[in-house]
Amino acid sequence: MNLFTCGQGGCVEAKKVEASDIGGQTKYLGAIVRGDTTKKQIALVFTGDEFADGGTSIQKTLKDRGINASFFLTGNFYRNKSFKSIIKKIKADGHYLGAHSNKHLLYCDWQKRDSLLVTQSEFKDDLLANYKEMERFGVYKQNALYFLPPYEWYNQSISNWTKAQELQLINFSTGTRSNADYTYPELGKAYRNSDEILKSIKTYNEVQSNGLNGFILLLHIGTDPRRTDKFYNHLDELITYLQQNGYDLVRIDNLLNH
């Protein structure tokens, strides 16, 4: 499978890597990266740290369409008083709320993935601080057992440390450019406009034998102001396309049966 890694410097295509298919789910370096490819189910997953400009639009679209999604937010996001209202609405609407680290740390080197930038103690303290912030909204660790790493970048050690906290690491399904919806023109070649992103999703669905079955489709709840072409404005169009192609849009815990 081809991995696209995204961080502050943009999205880059990583080397081709092998993922394992266990019990109908696909894992890479210990993280679940795709659900059962025999089932026409997709989990829409939104991450958030410092921006939430799409929150109201996303929440309204999902509610109007009667769809439950999943939101993985940092402690920074949960602490931000300006975001308190949207978090409460998301929870009230029945969406999954999960952890995305407390301080949005970079766990391992971009070029040398096995090179850790945090200790296990630092990882644990940061992660538990994220859950502490979630408790203020009535979301407890035992009800939010999936953890999506910051920058969507991790290694086997991070997976092992996550498991030691009795949590399961997850990441987005690769093959589309949905996770590049945060990019902006100043990033140069890494930038992907909304038409490109939507086209990549449709193309993957149409050319792959299992389409988007079991996909964890990652988007962002907000983006840098320098991105004016906001992909969340195309969310209704995306949902229409997916439903017309027979996909059931579910929460991450329903996709992965936990």
C-alpha positions in Angstrom: 0.0 0.0 0.0 1.1 3.6 -0.6 1.3 5.9 2.4 0.9 9.6 2.2 2.2 11.4 5.3 1.1 14.8 6.2 2.5 17.4 8.6 3.4 21.0 8.9 5.4 20.8 5.7 2.6 19.2 3.7 1.9 15.7 2.3 4.6 13.5 0.9 4.3 10.0 -0.5 6.2 7.5 1.6 7.8 4.3 0.4 5.5 1.4 -0.5 4.9 -0.6 2.7 3.2 -3.8 3.6 0.1 -3.9 5.7 -1.4 -6.9 7.3 -5.0 -8.1 6.9 -6.2 -9.5 10.2 -9.8 -10.6 10.9 -11.1 -8.5 8.0 -9.3 -5.4 9.2 -6.0 -3.9 7.8 -3.2 -3.0 10.2 0.0 -1.2 9.7 2.7 -0.9 12.4 0.0 -2.0 15.0 -2.6 0.6 14.0 -5.9 -0.3 12.4 -5.9 1.6 9.1 -9.0 0.1 7.5 -12.1 -1.9 8.5 -13.6 -5.0 6.8 -13.2 -4.6 3.0 -16.1 -6.9 2.4 -18.6 -4.5 3.9 -19.8 -1.3 2.3 -19.2 0.8 5.3 -17.1 4.0 5.7 -16.2 6.0 8.8 -15.9 9.8 8.3 -13.2 10.9 10.7 -12.4 14.5 11.5 -9.4 15.6 13.4 -8.8 19.0 15.1 -6.2 20.9 17.0 -6.0 24.7 16.5 -8.7 25.4 14.0 -12.5 24.7 14.0 -13.8 27.0 11.3 -15.6 24.1 9.7 -17.2 22.9 12.9 -20.7 24.5 12.5 -20.9 23.6 8.8 -19.9 20.0 9.4 -22.2 19.6 12.3 -25.1 20.9 10.4 -24.5 18.9 7.3 -24.1 15.6 9.3 -27.3 16.4 11.3 -29.3 17.3 8.2 -28.2 14.0 6.5 -28.7 11.9 9.7 -25.1 10.7 9.8 -22.9 9.9 12.7 -19.2 10.6 12.3 -16.1 10.5 14.5 -14.0 13.4 15.9 -10.5 13.0 17.2 -9.5 16.2 19.0 -6.5 17.4 20.9 -6.4 18.6 24.5 -5.6 22.0 22.9 -9.0 21.8 21.1 -11.0 20.6 24.1 -9.5 23.5 26.2 -10.2 26.2 23.7 -13.2 28.1 25.1 -14.2 29.2 21.6 -14.7 25.6 20.6 -16.8 24.6 23.7 -20.1 25.1 22.0 -19.3 23.0 18.9 -17.9 20.2 21.0 -21.1 20.0 23.0 -23.2 20.0 19.8 -21.1 17.2 18.3 -21.5 15.1 21.5 -25.3 15.8 21.7 -25.7 14.7 18.1 -24.3 11.3 18.9 -20.9 11.5 17.2 -17.8 9.7 18.5 -15.4 11.8 20.4 -11.8 10.6 20.7 -8.3 11.6 21.6 -5.7 13.1 19.3 -2.9 13.8 21.9 -2.9 16.7 24.3 -0.3 19.0 22.8 -0.3 17.7 19.2 3.2 16.3 19.6 5.3 14.9 16.8 6.2 11.4 18.1 8.8 10.3 15.6 11.1 11.8 12.9 9.6 12.4 9.5 12.6 10.9 7.7 13.6 8.3 10.2 10.3 6.9 11.4 11.9 4.6 14.0 13.6 7.5 15.6 11.4 8.5 18.6 11.1 12.2 19.6 9.2 11.4 22.9 9.8 9.0 25.8 7.2 6.5 26.9 6.6 8.6 30.0 6.1 11.8 28.0 3.7 9.9 25.6 1.7 8.6 28.5 1.4 11.9 30.4 0.4 13.7 27.2 -2.2 11.1 26.2 -3.8 11.0 29.7 -3.9 14.8 29.8 -6.0 14.6 26.5 -8.5 12.2 28.2 -8.6 14.5 31.2 -9.8 17.3 29.0 -12.4 15.0 27.4 -13.8 14.2 30.8 -15.0 17.8 31.1 -17.4 17.0 28.3 -18.5 13.7 29.8 -16.3 11.6 27.5 -14.3 8.9 29.4 -11.5 6.7 28.4 -13.4 3.5 28.7 -15.9 4.9 26.1 -13.3 6.2 23.7 -10.9 3.3 23.2 -9.6 4.4 19.8 -6.7 6.9 19.6 -5.6 8.7 16.4 -2.0 9.9 16.6 -1.1 13.6 16.0 0.0 14.4 12.5 -1.3 10.8 11.7 2.4 9.8 12.1 3.6 7.0 14.4 5.7 3.9 14.6 5.5 0.4 16.2 6.7 1.8 19.6 3.8 4.3 19.7 1.4 1.4 18.9 2.8 -0.7 21.7 2.6 2.2 24.1 -1.0 2.9 23.1 -1.8 -0.8 23.7 -0.2 -0.6 27.2 -2.8 2.1 28.0 -5.5 -0.4 26.9 -6.3 1.6 23.8 -6.2 0.8 20.1 -4.2 3.0 17.7 -5.9 3.8 14.4 -5.0 5.8 11.3 -6.6 6.9 8.1 -7.0 4.6 5.1 -4.5 5.5 2.3 -5.1 5.9 -1.4 -7.1 9.1 -1.5 -6.1 12.7 -0.8 -8.8 13.4 1.7 -6.2 14.0 4.5 -4.7 16.8 2.4 -7.8 19.0 2.9 -5.7 21.2 5.3 -3.1 22.2 2.7 -2.9 25.7 1.3 -1.3 27.2 -1.8 1.8 28.4 0.0 2.8 24.8 0.6 3.6 24.4 -3.1 3.4 20.9 -4.6 1.8 19.5 -1.4 -1.4 21.7 -2.0 -4.5 19.9 -3.1 -7.6 21.8 -4.0 -11.1 20.5 -3.2 -11.8 19.3 -6.7 -8.6 17.2 -6.7 -9.5 15.7 -3.3 -13.0 14.8 -4.3 -11.8 13.3 -7.6 -9.2 11.2 -5.7 -12.0 9.7 -3.6 -14.2 9.0 -6.5 -11.4 7.5 -8.6 -10.2 5.2 -5.8 -13.8 4.0 -5.4 -14.2 3.3 -9.1 -10.8 1.6 -9.9 -10.2 -0.5 -6.8 -11.9 -4.0 -6.6 -13.2 -3.4 -3.1 -13.8 0.3 -3.6 -13.9 2.3 -0.4 -15.2 -0.6 1.7 -14.1 -0.3 5.3 -12.4 3.0 4.7 -11.4 5.4 7.5 -11.8 8.6 5.5 -9.9 11.4 7.3 -10.8 15.1 7.0 -10.2 18.2 9.2 -12.7 20.1 11.3 -10.8 23.3 10.5 -7.9 24.6 8.5 -5.4 27.4 8.2 -7.0 30.7 7.0 -4.6 30.5 4.1 -6.7 27.7 2.6 -9.7 29.5 1.2 -11.0 26.5 -0.7 -12.5 24.7 2.2 -13.3 21.1 1.5 -15.9 20.9 4.3 -18.1 23.0 2.0 -18.2 19.9 -0.3 -19.2 17.5 2.5 -22.8 17.3 1.4 -21.6 16.5 -2.1 -19.3 13.8 -0.8 -22.0 12.2 1.3 -24.4 12.2 -1.6 -21.8 10.4 -3.8 -20.9 7.8 -1.1 -24.6 7.0 -0.4 -25.4 6.8 -4.1 -22.7 4.2 -4.3 -24.3 2.1 -1.5 -22.0 3.1 1.4 -23.3 3.2 5.0 -21.6 6.0 6.9 -20.9 4.9 10.5 -19.0 5.9 13.6 -15.5 4.4 14.0 -16.5 2.1 16.8 -19.3 0.7 14.6 -16.9 0.3 11.6 -14.4 -1.6 13.8 -17.1 -3.4 15.9 -16.2 -2.0 19.3 
